[in-house]
Amino acid sequence: MSQVPKGRPRTGARVAAVQALFQSEASGESPETVLNQFLRHRIGPQAGESFDDGRVAEADSGLFVSIMRKVGTNSVDLDAIISTHLATGWPLAKLDPVLRALLRASAAELRDGKEPPARVIIREYLDIAHGFFTGEEPRFAAGVLDALARTLRPSEFGG
């Protein structure tokens, strides 16, 4: 993923959450354990500028913690919600693990908050998807994110 633009700590928090959720799944460590590792070594000024190693010097640590804890506490419910928006016969486990982490983080934000608006969350996570993927994954993510937002925040879409 390319560098998070300066002055966008909320984007940095979302990128860090996707990275941390991926690491949690890959390592088998709990989201809370990985959250603490990121806070100690990968987020904030002590992280340095080496973004390629999973470091995000400029990140809103409060938002990062919030996303990680929501996913950690509600992972079964979030996975069920995401799964309802996947094609029949295409289980969540079949998705790329980074894409799975991105969808979990975005679903957590959409489900348990009213701010920022859903369209902002979608745009942020699509930017992140474009940073991680060069193929069809961002387009796939766009469709799932739109469907999630319309389900979890129908009032923002006239429903």
Backbone as ProteinMPNN parsed JSONL, in Angstrom:
{"seq_chain_A": "MSQVPKGRPRTGARVAAVQALFQSEASGESPETVLNQFLRHRIGPQAGESFDDGRVAEADSGLFVSIMRKVGTNSVDLDAIISTHLATGWPLAKLDPVLRALLRASAAELRDGKEPPARVIIREYLDIAHGFFTGEEPRFAAGVLDALARTLRPSEFGG", "coords_chain_A": {"N_chain_A": [[0.851, -1.18, 0.0], [0.489, 2.237, -0.716], [1.872, 5.247, 0.725], [0.026, 6.805, 3.363], [-1.703, 9.786, 2.832], [-0.404, 12.837, 4.128], [-1.832, 14.487, 6.961], [-4.17, 13.05, 7.151], [-5.227, 11.449, 9.404], [-7.396, 9.806, 10.127], [-7.768, 8.193, 7.916], [-5.332, 6.887, 8.06], [-5.764, 5.447, 10.438], [-7.733, 3.672, 9.612], [-6.39, 2.22, 7.614], [-4.413, 1.052, 9.214], [-6.083, -0.516, 10.827], [-7.087, -2.376, 8.965], [-4.697, -3.658, 8.283], [-3.975, -4.668, 10.814], [-6.139, -6.359, 11.411], [-5.843, -8.215, 9.378], [-3.348, -9.266, 10.153], [-4.052, -10.357, 12.64], [-5.798, -12.425, 11.889], [-4.076, -13.962, 10.26], [-2.03, -14.701, 12.023], [-3.352, -15.86, 14.11], [-3.629, -14.627, 16.492], [-5.446, -12.767, 18.962], [-7.641, -10.004, 18.118], [-7.372, -7.977, 20.052], [-4.817, -8.414, 21.148], [-3.18, -7.938, 18.901], [-3.939, -5.322, 18.403], [-2.795, -4.021, 20.64], [-0.072, -4.501, 20.066], [0.225, -3.0, 17.72], [-0.308, -0.414, 18.71], [1.898, -0.073, 20.356], [4.105, -0.363, 18.623], [3.635, 0.327, 15.914], [1.975, 2.496, 15.388], [1.788, 5.996, 15.533], [4.277, 8.529, 16.42], [6.597, 7.095, 17.154], [6.615, 5.048, 15.398], [7.875, 5.626, 13.046], [8.706, 6.12, 9.549], [8.375, 3.931, 7.861], [6.229, 2.671, 6.066], [5.743, 0.415, 4.555], [6.337, -1.721, 6.186], [4.125, -2.033, 7.695], [3.758, 0.105, 9.33], [2.215, 3.011, 10.586], [2.61, 6.076, 10.954], [1.131, 8.431, 11.196], [-1.779, 8.268, 12.49], [-5.102, 8.116, 13.67], [-5.357, 7.129, 16.737], [-7.475, 6.602, 18.49], [-9.687, 6.075, 16.795], [-8.658, 3.846, 15.474], [-8.451, 1.986, 17.643], [-11.156, 1.814, 18.323], [-12.321, 0.652, 15.973], [-10.954, -1.81, 15.9], [-11.74, -2.994, 18.334], [-14.509, -3.161, 18.025], [-14.673, -4.973, 15.896], [-13.374, -7.147, 17.063], [-15.106, -7.784, 19.181], [-17.551, -8.222, 17.946], [-17.301, -10.028, 15.841], [-18.523, -12.395, 14.827], [-21.204, -11.616, 14.301], [-20.689, -9.498, 12.49], [-19.43, -10.876, 10.384], [-21.565, -12.463, 9.578], [-23.357, -10.527, 8.637], [-21.866, -9.417, 6.511], [-21.619, -11.694, 4.923], [-24.215, -12.058, 3.951], [-24.243, -10.375, 1.83], [-22.708, -11.398, -0.139], [-22.179, -13.334, -3.095], [-24.227, -16.214, -3.714], [-22.921, -19.282, -2.703], [-20.391, -18.309, -2.464], [-18.457, -18.111, -0.024], [-17.417, -16.107, 2.822], [-14.916, -16.905, 3.712], [-13.614, -17.55, 1.38], [-12.736, -15.235, 0.243], [-10.012, -12.961, -0.441], [-7.697, -12.534, 2.212], [-6.963, -9.906, 2.999], [-8.923, -8.369, 1.815], [-11.1, -9.396, 3.171], [-10.502, -8.475, 5.768], [-10.717, -5.721, 5.311], [-13.446, -5.488, 4.677], [-14.574, -6.314, 7.103], [-13.662, -4.305, 8.885], [-14.863, -2.008, 7.763], [-17.579, -2.718, 7.931], [-17.876, -2.788, 10.699], [-17.575, -0.08, 11.356], [-19.719, 1.044, 9.933], [-21.906, -0.233, 11.091], [-22.021, 0.391, 13.839], [-22.087, 3.15, 14.235], [-22.882, 6.602, 13.62], [-21.57, 8.619, 12.511], [-18.637, 9.059, 10.659], [-20.62, 10.057, 7.763], [-22.088, 7.38, 5.844], [-21.312, 7.332, 3.128], [-18.827, 8.578, 3.197], [-17.327, 6.737, 4.657], [-17.427, 4.561, 2.888], [-16.027, 5.666, 0.685], [-13.492, 6.105, 1.849], [-12.661, 3.445, 2.498], [-12.666, 2.366, -0.048], [-10.585, 3.813, -1.225], [-8.514, 2.73, 0.278], [-8.706, 0.055, -0.533], [-7.919, 0.33, -3.211], [-5.279, 0.945, -2.754], [-4.228, -1.454, -1.857], [-4.871, -3.351, -3.81], [-4.741, -4.163, -7.311], [-6.33, -5.337, -9.134], [-9.589, -6.629, -9.735], [-10.622, -6.442, -7.218], [-11.117, -3.89, -5.822], [-13.441, -2.998, -7.166], [-15.23, -5.055, -6.607], [-15.261, -4.76, -3.807], [-16.47, -2.242, -3.681], [-19.121, -2.76, -4.467], [-19.983, -4.496, -2.403], [-19.557, -2.873, -0.151], [-21.343, -0.756, -0.66], [-23.785, -2.146, -0.564], [-23.693, -3.067, 2.1], [-23.735, -0.601, 3.479], [-26.264, 0.393, 2.738], [-27.863, -1.471, 3.982], [-27.106, -1.296, 6.705], [-27.302, 1.393, 7.328], [-29.858, 2.528, 6.421], [-31.362, 4.905, 6.447], [-29.722, 6.887, 5.465], [-29.814, 6.546, 2.823], [-32.279, 7.057, 1.873], [-34.014, 5.126, 2.768]], "CA_chain_A": [[0.0, 0.0, 0.0], [1.265, 3.472, -0.743], [1.853, 6.082, 1.922], [-1.197, 7.539, 3.679], [-1.436, 11.21, 2.676], [-0.243, 13.626, 5.358], [-3.023, 15.197, 7.375], [-5.348, 12.181, 7.087], [-5.052, 10.447, 10.46], [-8.498, 8.842, 10.149], [-7.416, 7.223, 6.877], [-4.258, 6.089, 8.647], [-6.358, 4.523, 11.404], [-8.44, 2.62, 8.863], [-5.358, 1.377, 7.003], [-3.825, 0.266, 10.306], [-7.069, -1.523, 11.251], [-7.096, -3.443, 7.963], [-3.45, -4.397, 8.461], [-4.013, -5.387, 12.091], [-7.112, -7.456, 11.297], [-5.185, -9.228, 8.559], [-2.328, -9.909, 10.992], [-4.737, -11.15, 13.646], [-6.274, -13.654, 11.258], [-2.94, -14.75, 9.769], [-1.219, -15.208, 13.137], [-4.198, -16.532, 15.091], [-3.671, -13.83, 17.716], [-6.7, -12.03, 19.111], [-7.575, -8.612, 17.694], [-6.902, -7.143, 21.167], [-3.361, -8.586, 21.221], [-2.587, -7.236, 17.759], [-4.192, -3.904, 18.665], [-1.758, -3.547, 21.566], [1.202, -4.498, 19.344], [0.217, -1.85, 16.815], [-0.19, 0.819, 19.491], [3.269, 0.027, 20.886], [5.193, -0.398, 17.648], [3.336, 0.674, 14.527], [1.151, 3.698, 15.256], [2.31, 7.14, 16.263], [5.598, 9.015, 16.002], [7.621, 6.072, 17.368], [6.527, 4.068, 14.319], [8.751, 5.983, 11.931], [8.079, 6.343, 8.244], [8.43, 2.721, 7.05], [4.85, 2.242, 5.881], [5.721, -0.93, 3.968], [6.422, -2.696, 7.27], [2.904, -1.978, 8.482], [3.812, 1.226, 10.26], [1.376, 4.14, 10.204], [3.011, 7.092, 11.923], [0.049, 9.397, 11.383], [-3.055, 7.554, 12.562], [-5.977, 8.443, 14.796], [-5.318, 5.906, 17.549], [-8.812, 6.362, 19.041], [-10.492, 5.416, 15.767], [-8.069, 2.518, 15.292], [-8.871, 1.15, 18.775], [-12.6, 1.609, 18.199], [-12.586, -0.32, 14.903], [-10.428, -3.12, 16.304], [-12.559, -3.562, 19.415], [-15.814, -3.514, 17.459], [-14.522, -6.217, 15.145], [-13.036, -8.207, 18.009], [-16.263, -8.124, 20.004], [-18.736, -8.54, 17.137], [-16.849, -10.642, 14.587], [-19.493, -13.364, 14.307], [-22.312, -10.842, 13.728], [-20.214, -8.77, 11.313], [-19.237, -11.845, 9.303], [-22.893, -12.866, 9.101], [-23.89, -9.403, 7.848], [-21.098, -9.362, 5.258], [-21.933, -12.895, 4.131], [-25.501, -11.903, 3.267], [-24.05, -9.538, 0.644], [-21.833, -12.105, -1.074], [-22.913, -14.213, -4.018], [-24.513, -17.56, -3.236], [-21.824, -20.197, -2.988], [-19.123, -17.616, -2.322], [-18.349, -17.804, 1.413], [-16.469, -15.091, 3.262], [-13.598, -17.535, 3.817], [-13.035, -17.665, 0.043], [-12.191, -13.936, -0.135], [-8.643, -12.625, -0.069], [-7.732, -12.145, 3.629], [-6.909, -8.448, 3.156], [-10.266, -7.9, 1.473], [-11.95, -9.793, 4.305], [-10.203, -7.532, 6.851], [-11.274, -4.433, 4.907], [-14.907, -5.544, 4.813], [-14.9, -6.368, 8.534], [-13.443, -2.979, 9.472], [-15.889, -1.082, 7.282], [-18.867, -3.125, 8.496], [-17.89, -2.359, 12.104], [-17.83, 1.364, 11.391], [-21.072, 1.323, 9.442], [-22.909, -0.816, 11.981], [-22.09, 0.932, 15.202], [-21.906, 4.587, 14.314], [-23.692, 7.479, 12.762], [-20.598, 9.531, 11.919], [-19.007, 9.939, 9.558], [-21.657, 9.498, 6.886], [-21.758, 6.111, 5.183], [-20.602, 7.563, 1.863], [-17.438, 8.888, 3.544], [-16.708, 5.464, 5.027], [-17.263, 3.806, 1.646], [-14.952, 6.292, -0.091], [-12.231, 5.839, 2.542], [-12.267, 2.048, 2.335], [-12.346, 2.135, -1.463], [-9.219, 4.323, -1.399], [-7.629, 1.726, 0.874], [-8.73, -1.109, -1.427], [-7.088, 0.655, -4.374], [-3.892, 0.898, -2.316], [-3.813, -2.839, -1.671], [-5.193, -4.214, -4.938], [-4.718, -3.573, -8.648], [-7.262, -6.085, -9.972], [-11.025, -6.396, -9.62], [-11.032, -6.387, -5.811], [-11.778, -2.639, -5.43], [-14.806, -2.945, -7.712], [-15.99, -5.991, -5.781], [-15.436, -4.099, -2.504], [-17.432, -1.148, -3.843], [-20.473, -3.326, -4.459], [-20.308, -5.007, -1.073], [-19.647, -1.734, 0.769], [-22.6, -0.058, -0.925], [-24.876, -2.974, -0.035], [-23.61, -3.016, 3.562], [-24.175, 0.721, 3.934], [-27.712, 0.492, 2.552], [-28.481, -2.337, 4.992], [-26.795, -0.865, 8.075], [-27.699, 2.799, 7.497], [-30.837, 2.789, 5.359], [-31.867, 6.278, 6.47], [-28.834, 7.736, 4.682], [-30.049, 6.265, 1.409], [-33.697, 7.246, 1.6], [-34.786, 3.924, 3.116]], "C_chain_A": [[0.881, 1.222, 0.0], [1.063, 4.254, 0.544], [0.477, 6.734, 2.114], [-0.882, 9.018, 3.537], [-1.344, 11.91, 4.027], [-1.547, 14.348, 5.671], [-4.296, 14.365, 7.3], [-5.231, 11.07, 8.135], [-6.198, 9.433, 10.539], [-8.288, 7.777, 9.067], [-6.323, 6.3, 7.403], [-4.785, 5.058, 9.628], [-7.052, 3.366, 10.695], [-7.46, 1.676, 8.178], [-4.749, 0.47, 8.065], [-4.786, -0.827, 10.766], [-7.112, -2.68, 10.255], [-5.842, -4.301, 8.119], [-3.491, -5.25, 9.722], [-4.998, -6.553, 12.04], [-6.552, -8.58, 10.427], [-4.162, -9.991, 9.407], [-2.959, -10.811, 12.04], [-5.188, -12.483, 13.06], [-5.103, -14.549, 10.846], [-2.153, -15.409, 10.903], [-2.026, -16.037, 14.132], [-4.248, -15.803, 16.42], [-4.986, -13.059, 17.769], [-6.538, -10.605, 18.578], [-7.04, -7.692, 18.803], [-5.378, -7.226, 21.306], [-2.675, -7.809, 20.111], [-2.784, -5.733, 17.911], [-3.086, -3.34, 19.561], [-0.389, -3.515, 20.909], [1.294, -3.285, 18.427], [0.379, -0.551, 17.59], [1.228, 1.015, 20.023], [4.309, 0.251, 19.799], [4.889, 0.173, 16.268], [2.528, 1.945, 14.323], [1.781, 4.81, 16.098], [3.73, 7.472, 15.846], [6.715, 7.983, 16.171], [7.654, 5.058, 16.234], [7.49, 4.376, 13.182], [7.976, 6.065, 10.637], [7.989, 5.095, 7.374], [7.051, 2.089, 6.909], [4.764, 0.815, 5.358], [5.822, -2.026, 5.011], [5.192, -2.666, 8.166], [2.878, -0.855, 9.488], [2.974, 2.384, 9.71], [1.614, 5.233, 11.244], [1.865, 8.058, 12.228], [-1.29, 8.664, 11.322], [-3.811, 7.996, 13.798], [-6.101, 7.183, 15.65], [-6.684, 5.595, 18.164], [-9.71, 5.646, 18.049], [-9.974, 3.999, 15.527], [-8.542, 1.564, 16.388], [-10.359, 0.821, 18.664], [-12.927, 0.547, 17.148], [-12.158, -1.713, 15.352], [-11.3, -3.769, 17.373], [-13.941, -3.941, 18.919], [-15.733, -4.823, 16.685], [-14.245, -7.372, 16.102], [-14.231, -8.694, 18.812], [-17.433, -8.653, 19.193], [-18.405, -9.308, 15.864], [-17.868, -11.615, 13.995], [-20.664, -12.629, 13.642], [-21.884, -10.113, 12.459], [-20.014, -9.713, 10.13], [-20.578, -12.293, 8.723], [-23.503, -11.772, 8.224], [-23.19, -9.333, 6.502], [-21.499, -10.518, 4.351], [-23.255, -12.784, 3.384], [-25.369, -11.086, 1.985], [-23.058, -10.14, -0.344], [-22.688, -13.026, -1.944], [-23.108, -15.585, -3.382], [-23.365, -18.479, -3.645], [-20.451, -19.564, -2.883], [-18.968, -17.209, -0.853], [-17.279, -16.763, 1.704], [-15.048, -15.653, 3.31], [-12.888, -17.632, 2.468], [-12.399, -16.345, -0.42], [-10.727, -13.822, 0.257], [-8.657, -12.126, 1.382], [-7.637, -10.637, 3.869], [-8.276, -7.854, 2.844], [-11.245, -8.234, 2.594], [-11.743, -8.816, 5.473], [-10.807, -6.158, 6.555], [-12.792, -4.413, 5.085], [-15.328, -5.597, 6.28], [-14.755, -5.0, 9.186], [-14.537, -2.004, 9.043], [-17.261, -1.43, 7.84], [-18.973, -2.69, 9.956], [-18.19, -0.873, 12.21], [-19.252, 1.699, 10.968], [-22.132, 0.881, 10.441], [-23.092, -0.033, 13.267], [-21.911, 2.436, 15.302], [-22.857, 5.335, 13.42], [-22.793, 8.475, 12.039], [-19.31, 8.783, 11.699], [-20.106, 9.301, 8.713], [-21.16, 8.239, 6.169], [-20.961, 6.323, 3.908], [-19.131, 7.909, 2.096], [-16.694, 7.602, 3.883], [-16.456, 4.625, 3.776], [-16.082, 4.358, 0.854], [-13.582, 6.004, 0.533], [-11.765, 4.404, 2.307], [-12.015, 1.692, 0.871], [-10.956, 2.667, -1.791], [-8.209, 3.306, -0.867], [-7.566, 0.489, -0.022], [-7.853, -0.865, -2.654], [-5.606, 0.654, -4.006], [-3.358, -0.516, -2.175], [-3.944, -3.688, -2.926], [-5.124, -3.457, -6.262], [-5.705, -4.259, -9.593], [-8.701, -5.65, -9.77], [-11.508, -6.22, -8.179], [-11.665, -5.059, -5.405], [-13.207, -2.52, -5.955], [-15.73, -3.873, -6.928], [-16.295, -5.357, -4.423], [-16.479, -2.992, -2.596], [-18.864, -1.659, -3.785], [-20.887, -3.814, -3.089], [-20.453, -3.858, -0.081], [-20.946, -0.956, 0.582], [-23.777, -0.843, -0.348], [-24.878, -2.977, 1.496], [-24.159, -1.7, 4.097], [-25.691, 0.869, 3.814], [-28.478, -0.371, 3.554], [-28.315, -1.762, 6.396], [-27.195, 0.576, 8.363], [-28.716, 3.201, 6.435], [-31.328, 4.232, 5.312], [-30.993, 7.232, 5.647], [-29.033, 7.549, 3.179], [-31.529, 6.327, 1.057], [-34.554, 6.059, 1.95], [-35.257, 3.926, 4.523]], "O_chain_A": [[1.922, 1.236, 0.657], [0.182, 3.943, 1.346], [-0.155, 7.162, 1.149], [0.126, 9.473, 4.078], [-2.104, 11.614, 4.949], [-2.273, 14.766, 4.77], [-5.394, 14.916, 7.376], [-5.147, 9.892, 7.789], [-5.981, 8.304, 10.98], [-8.593, 6.603, 9.278], [-6.38, 5.085, 7.217], [-4.312, 3.921, 9.652], [-6.965, 2.219, 11.132], [-7.675, 0.464, 8.161], [-4.587, -0.731, 7.848], [-4.358, -1.942, 11.063], [-7.167, -3.842, 10.659], [-5.919, -5.53, 8.089], [-3.09, -6.414, 9.705], [-4.712, -7.625, 12.574], [-6.766, -9.758, 10.712], [-4.121, -11.221, 9.378], [-2.46, -11.905, 12.302], [-4.983, -13.538, 13.66], [-5.14, -15.76, 11.064], [-1.669, -16.533, 10.764], [-1.465, -16.817, 14.902], [-4.843, -16.299, 17.377], [-5.566, -12.738, 16.731], [-5.435, -10.059, 18.584], [-6.329, -6.73, 18.513], [-4.724, -6.213, 21.554], [-1.699, -7.1, 20.355], [-1.888, -4.955, 17.583], [-2.513, -2.294, 19.26], [0.389, -2.595, 21.163], [2.329, -2.622, 18.369], [1.131, 0.328, 17.167], [1.703, 2.146, 20.126], [5.286, 0.969, 20.012], [5.819, 0.475, 15.519], [2.408, 2.423, 13.195], [2.239, 4.585, 17.218], [4.32, 6.779, 15.017], [7.681, 7.995, 15.408], [8.61, 4.292, 16.114], [7.877, 3.477, 12.436], [6.745, 6.077, 10.631], [7.556, 5.198, 6.226], [6.749, 1.088, 7.559], [3.824, 0.088, 5.678], [5.429, -3.161, 4.743], [5.211, -3.211, 9.269], [2.058, -0.861, 10.406], [3.024, 2.691, 8.519], [0.928, 5.31, 12.263], [1.659, 8.449, 13.376], [-1.858, 8.467, 10.247], [-3.216, 8.222, 14.852], [-6.866, 6.276, 15.318], [-7.015, 4.423, 18.343], [-10.42, 4.71, 18.418], [-10.761, 3.062, 15.393], [-8.986, 0.454, 16.092], [-10.767, -0.319, 18.886], [-13.723, -0.356, 17.405], [-12.907, -2.679, 15.204], [-11.565, -4.97, 17.314], [-14.494, -4.951, 19.356], [-16.611, -5.678, 16.8], [-14.82, -8.451, 15.962], [-14.351, -9.887, 19.091], [-18.225, -9.45, 19.696], [-19.164, -9.242, 14.897], [-18.051, -11.649, 12.778], [-21.067, -12.987, 12.536], [-22.615, -10.103, 11.468], [-20.386, -9.386, 9.003], [-20.704, -12.481, 7.513], [-24.098, -12.064, 7.186], [-23.842, -9.204, 5.466], [-21.693, -10.335, 3.15], [-23.404, -13.351, 2.301], [-26.271, -11.095, 1.147], [-22.62, -9.468, -1.277], [-23.783, -13.433, -1.555], [-22.268, -16.056, -2.615], [-22.903, -18.451, -4.786], [-19.447, -20.211, -3.182], [-19.311, -16.086, -0.481], [-16.351, -16.572, 0.919], [-14.089, -14.953, 2.986], [-11.667, -17.783, 2.431], [-11.613, -16.337, -1.367], [-10.261, -14.501, 1.172], [-9.551, -11.362, 1.749], [-8.183, -10.141, 4.854], [-8.732, -6.94, 3.531], [-12.119, -7.431, 2.92], [-12.714, -8.383, 6.095], [-11.347, -5.509, 7.451], [-13.352, -3.437, 5.584], [-16.33, -4.99, 6.659], [-15.623, -4.579, 9.952], [-15.073, -1.263, 9.867], [-18.031, -0.534, 8.186], [-20.041, -2.271, 10.402], [-18.973, -0.454, 13.062], [-19.907, 2.542, 11.58], [-23.147, 1.557, 10.611], [-24.218, 0.174, 13.72], [-21.605, 2.941, 16.382], [-23.543, 4.758, 12.576], [-23.211, 9.101, 11.065], [-18.943, 7.937, 12.515], [-20.473, 8.145, 8.925], [-19.964, 8.072, 5.927], [-20.027, 5.57, 3.633], [-18.28, 7.566, 1.275], [-15.561, 7.401, 3.446], [-15.382, 4.043, 3.627], [-15.229, 3.595, 0.401], [-12.625, 5.697, -0.179], [-10.607, 4.174, 1.957], [-11.221, 0.795, 0.587], [-10.221, 2.041, -2.556], [-7.178, 3.056, -1.491], [-6.487, -0.062, -0.244], [-7.125, -1.76, -3.084], [-4.763, 0.387, -4.862], [-2.163, -0.751, -2.354], [-3.199, -4.654, -3.093], [-5.414, -2.263, -6.323], [-5.894, -3.812, -10.724], [-8.996, -4.461, -9.648], [-12.67, -5.886, -7.948], [-12.672, -5.075, -4.697], [-14.082, -1.999, -5.265], [-16.87, -3.52, -6.625], [-17.428, -5.405, -3.944], [-17.287, -2.826, -1.682], [-19.718, -1.061, -3.132], [-22.014, -3.576, -2.656], [-21.369, -3.864, 0.741], [-21.574, -0.545, 1.557], [-24.661, -0.266, 0.284], [-25.938, -2.898, 2.117], [-24.945, -1.681, 5.044], [-26.328, 1.421, 4.711], [-29.603, -0.044, 3.93], [-29.262, -1.742, 7.183], [-27.404, 0.94, 9.52], [-28.466, 4.108, 5.641], [-31.676, 4.728, 4.24], [-31.472, 8.267, 5.185], [-28.488, 8.3, 2.37], [-31.975, 5.731, 0.076], [-35.695, 5.965, 1.498], [-35.917, 2.981, 4.955]]}, "name": "protein", "num_of_chains": 1, "seq": "MSQVPKGRPRTGARVAAVQALFQSEASGESPETVLNQFLRHRIGPQAGESFDDGRVAEADSGLFVSIMRKVGTNSVDLDAIISTHLATGWPLAKLDPVLRALLRASAAELRDGKEPPARVIIREYLDIAHGFFTGEEPRFAAGVLDALARTLRPSEFGG"}
